Amino acid sequence: HEDVLFQTKNWGVKIIESFKNDNSLGLIGIAGSKYKSKTPSGWYSGFPELDCCNITHLNNDNQKQSIYFNPSPGSQTQRVIVLDGVFLCCPRDVWEVTRFDDILLKDFHLYDLDFSFRVAEKYKVIVTFGIDIIHITKGMHYGNKWLESTLVWHKEMKKKLPVYIPGINLRTRKLEKKILQTWLIRLKHEKINFHNKLNWLCNIKIWAHIAAWPFVFLFLVKNNFKK
């Protein structure tokens, strides 16, 4: 993003060395997950053994929030399936053969999931913990346009989802239920209109997830803004 400050000296040298040392490496980021759910959502799964992140957010009040998830504490990199778009770096030849779908995605959303997901089908994708970044954020995250793009992308990719790093022992049904509930709670804090909320609930077939029903009312009524 244009609103980041790099805290690590010679971070570019580290990036270049990473690609030089691993020919199978296609993309590097600073936040991502080893699992991408079929539940329409962002990269975050809510499971500490799957999510990877090293970033500090700076809000309008100059308050800092450091977010650090590392499934293997002490490791400098973790292989993932999808990345957040705040920082993405790849060699030019990877970019030339793997573009995000700018026909499907018309707005400034989901390009990061789409691109990293496509790169991960052909190359190794990693989160690095060796680069420290401050992200100057206005506090706005997931709104109407994000949700609309999210529904479109997940519908397009539904035959490929869920997907995860090979070798991970997972109970995908249990994971999906938890991720669904995590995002149901997360999205109630965002400015999403009632129509889009209903679309999301219908897409996830909320009637089949009894354990999530207690959270539905708050999701529908909180921050119920129009576009």
N, C-alpha and C positions, 0 to 999 in steps of 0.2 A: 504494500500500500504506500501511498505518498506521505502518510502521517506516521512514519516510524523513525526512531532514532537508534542507531546501532551503538551499543555500548562496548562491543568487543573489537579491539584493535586487530587489523589485518584479517577481518572476517572473510574478505574475498579470497585471500590466499588459502584459508582453510577450506572454503568451498571448492576451489580449483583442485586442491590436493585430494579431496574426497573423491572427485570424479576420476582423477588420474589413477588413484589406487584401486578403483573398482570399476571395471568396464561394464558391469551389469547394472550399475547405478544410473537411474534416469531422472530422478527428481528429489530435491531436498526442501524440507520445510521446517517450521518450528512448532507446529501443532497439528495433530492428526490422530487417527485411530487405526487399530489393527482389525477392526470389524466395521462393516457398513451394513446397517440394518435395512430391511425392506420397509420398515416404518418411516414415513416421510419426516425427515429430520435433518439436522446439520451433522457435522463430523463427530460430535461428542456422543459417546455411548452411555457415560455415567458409571462405567466399570473401571476401577483403577488398574486392573491387569490388562486393559485394552487401550486406554487413552494415554496419549503422550503430548506433553506441552511444556514449553519454557518461554514465557512471555510476561512482561509487566505492562499493565494498562495504566494510563494516566488520564484521569477524568477532568472535567471542566473546573473542579475545585482544587486541582493539583494534588489530588490524593492518588496514591499508587496502590495497585493491587497486583501482587505477584502470583502467577499461576504456574505451578510446577507439578507435572505428573510424569513419573518415570517408573514403568513396570519393573525395571531392573535397576534399582538405585546404584549410581556410580557409573553406569554405562554411558557412553558418549553419543550413541545412536540407537534408534529403535526402528525396525521395519514396520511400515504401516500400509494401509490400503487407500486411505483418503487423507487429504491435507486441507488445512484452512488457508485461505488466500492472502492472509496478512503478509506472508513471505513465501514465495515459490521461486526456486532456482533450478534450471536444467540446462544442459548443453544445447546448442542451436540445432544439432541434428535430431535430437529428441523432439524439440518443438516443431520442426519441419514435418515430421511424420505423424505427430500426435497432436492434433488441435482440439480445443473444446468445441462443442457443437453450438455455433453461433446462429444456426437456423432454428434449432429447438429453443435455445435460451436467448430471448430478445433483450433482457434487461441486465443490470449489473448484479446478478445473483446466480449462484450455483455454478459459475464458471470454474471455481476452485475444486468442488467435488467432482464435476464432470472431467476436468482435465487430469487431476491426480488419479481418478478412477481408471481412466483410459491408459495413462502411462503405466499404472500398476499391472495392467494386463500384459505388458510387454517387457517392463523393466522393474528393477528394485526401486521402491520409494521409501524414503526414510525421514524421520524427525531427528534433527541434530540438537544436542544439549550443549554444544560448544560455542553457540552464538547467542549472546544476550541482546534482546531488543526491547525498547520501550514503545508501546503503541499509544499514540495520543488519540483517545476515543471520546466521542460526544455522548456515549451511553446508549445510542440507538443500535439495535441489533437485528431482531427478526420482526419485520412488519408484514403488511399485506402483500407487497410485491415479492418479498422473499418467500412467503408461504405459497403464493401462486406458482412461482418458478419451481419450488420444491415438489409440489404435487405433480407438475408436468414432468419433471425429470425422473421422479420415482416411478411414474406410470410407464415412461419409456424404458426404464431399466428393470422393470419388475421381474423379468425372466432371469436376470443375472443376480438378483439380490435374494437373500443376504450373501455377502462375500467376506472372506477373512483370510488372514495370513495362513498359509499352509502349515500344518503341524500343530495348530492350536486345538486343544480338546475342549469343545464347546457343546453346550446344550442350547441350540439356537432357539427353540421354542420358549424356554425360560428367559433367555436374553431379550428376545423381542418383546415379551410382556413387560419386562423391567424398563426397557428403552422407551416403549410406548408411554408408560406411566411417567418416566422422567421428563419427557418432552411435553406431556400434557400439563404437568406442573410448571415447567419452564415457560411455556408459551402464554400462560395466563397473565404473565407480567408484561406482555408486549401489546402494542397498539394494533390489534387485528380486528377487522370488522366481523359482525355476527355471521354474515354469509360465508366468509372464508373459514371461520371456525367450524361451521356446520359441514362444509366441504371436507375439511381435514378429518373430522369425526367420522363422517361417512366413509372416507377412504380407508381409515384404519379399522373400520367395522367395530366401532366402540361397543355395540350391543353384544359382541362376543367376548368382551373383556370385563367381566363382572367386578373384578378387584379394582378396576380403574373408575368405576362409576361414581364413587364419592368425590372425585376431583372434577367431574364434568361440569357441575353447576358453577363452580368458581371460574372455570375456564371460559364458560359462555358469558358470564355477567361482568367479570372484571375487565377494566380497560376496554369496554366495548365501544370503540370509536368508529366512525365512518371514515371512508377514504378522504 
